[in-house]
């Protein structure tokens, strides 16, 4: 497998401008409209790899610009279908929000390259989606369940697909979508280009998705557990019963504009949103029980500044690009350490600075330490904690604690190995 590593010495496979990636004039026009000044690390490596025409696997963390990394080169080289023809490119992604976000970018790029985009997702009616497919499109963006439904109804013909993108592949694996993805892939032409994007390309992911690609080029940006460098992280030990009042006080001290609050549980999200409203904050909640229109409306109100605080479950942690989120509060510590990386990646995007605060109760301390082990770093204590009522039995966060030495050594070894491997490949 040929590897393109942005950290490699020599930077032979990394473009330093969008022009240098090999994109054509129409796609460069989309770049200008989207306001991109220069490619991110994953874009600089992935775009030339995609344009080369072979299969590509990309490992990169959230917030690195993966959507443009596949849409720009894919639409740049894609042909045009008949008026009512089936899609020539298919993007499969795990959540409705991700699908709609990808479609938003695709509409901008497609306006320059002359490609139509349709979206099929669950949570809304079938008729409009059937109509869009009948009208024809070059690019189809879909979630697995709804796409399979439409295929079984005979409303979606995938026989013309030339390029398949599996976005957030590891997440689809975690959510149990792989059987559906396999059925979708089996319906596609064997001769196609497959682009696979994932936060990690570890053994369990490769075992399930490795058969979808043939001799792929591999783009690796960050190891698993790498947090964004421009996000400052803090933790505060609190009692479980004190979390709500601590959150309210933090919002009053730090400002409540454009804040994301993550919680465990759908009912908890709704309950906390109501409490914040009673305390004078404009807030909304978003979670899996909300209809698609409710979720879209909440996101739009937050993006437009109509709502200051958005309370969310981990449905929002992956891939959703909301500009200018000032900071993130983890009201609850996520059980899965990797979810922490995705949560805090909602702030500090597009080169901006951001910060994140985790409120940790006693019964969450083990999960929090697992996060520190995954990220191979010790999170400092919240610097504005003086005067906060953290409750009678807060979690004791030892300021002198260390990350497990074995974990740190493994992380350092992985990073060193990635650098040495990159140097070797760059020399070749």
Helices and strands as residue ranges (DSSP letters): E 3-5, G 19-21, H 25-34, H 41-51, E 56-59, H 66-77, E 89-92, H 96-113, E 117-120, H 127-135, E 139-142, H 144-152, E 163-166, H 169-174, H 178-186, E 193-198, H 203-209, G 210-212, E 217-220, E 231-237, G 240-242, H 243-254, E 259-262, H 266-278, E 283-286, H 292-303, E 309-312, G 314-316, E 327-330, H 337-344, E 354-360, G 362-364, H 365-375, E 380-381, H 405-427
